[in-house]
């Protein structure tokens, strides 16, 4: 019963969906994670990193040389009035 309470609290910390009975009575934590659990953990980590990145507002202006190169690329893609 105590392990179920621990599992419930862990589920609340890591999941936004209601727990299933399997979430509460799962086996010991020492078992290897399934591929789905690993993917879920990786996705959660990436979401948190992205959220932190946006919260810190570390977005900087585009370097000038990249802006010039993009302008050159897009200029070649534009349709001239004479061509339309």
N, C-alpha and C positions, 0 to 999 in steps of 0.2 A: 504494500500500500504506500509506503514511503517513497519507493522508487517511482510510482505513478505520479505522485505530487511533484517530484523532481522533473520528471518527463513533461508534465503539464507546464511547469514554469519555463522549461527550456523551449517548449513549443511556442509559448506566448512570446518569448524573446526573439525567436527566429522565423515566425510564420504569421502571416496576417489572416489566415483562414482558420476556422474552428477546428479543433483537434478531432481526430477519429479515435475509436477505441484502440486501434493498432498503434497510434502515436503515443498513447498513454501506457500501454503494456509492452512496449517494445523490449527487445532483449537487451542485455548488458551493453554498455557503451564501448566495450573493448572489441566488439565485433567490427570487422572491416566495413567501411561505408560502401553502399551500393553506388553504381555509376550515376544513378539519378540523384542520390544525395550529394555526391561530389559535384555534379553539374549545378544543383540548386545552390550549394554553398559558394561555388565560383560566381554564379550569376548574382547572388546577394552581395558578394564582395565587390564585384564590378559596379553594381548599382550604387553602393555606398561610396565608392571612390568617385564616381561621376557626380553624385550629389554633393560630396565635399568639394570637388573641383568647382562646381557652379556656385556653391555657397561662399567660397573664398574669392571668387571672381578673379581668377588668375588668367583670364583671357586677355591677351595682349594684341595690339594692332598687328596686322599682317606686315611682314618685312617688305620693304620697298621693291627689292629685286623679284620677289614672288608676285607682287601686285603687277609689276610691269610685264612679267612673263604671262600671267593670266590674261592681261589685257591684249597681248599679242595673239594668244590662242583664240580668245573670243572674237577678236577683230576678224580673224580668218573664217569664223563660222557665220558671221552676219551676212545677210542677204542685202545686196545693194539695191537701190530703187530701180536701176536700169535692168537688173536681172529678174525682177519680179513680174 
